[in-house]
Amino acid sequence: MKYITKGTCSREINFEVVDGKLHNVQYVGGCNGNLKGVSALLEGMDIAQAIVKLKGIKCGLKQTSCPDQLAQALERYVSENG
């Protein structure tokens, strides 16, 4: 799935879901090293668990963050794909 982010340095997030597990998370833009680390930690994680861990994380004074945007993308994925 391709998700266009809002309110963050990253511009988009791409990911795959296989059997309810998160795979191949890739951010476009943002803090490259940190986001590669987040992606590596999430590889193979259940999407419901990822949402719980990432939702609501803020970056500085912003109301969202790159991890929070991924949680929103995953919520959209779940709502569209059951």
Secondary structure, DSSP 8 states (H G I E B T S, - for coil): -EEE-SSSSEEEEEEEEETTEEEEEEEEES-HHHHHHHHHHHTT-BHHHHHHHHTT---TTSS--HHHHHHHHHHHHHHHH-
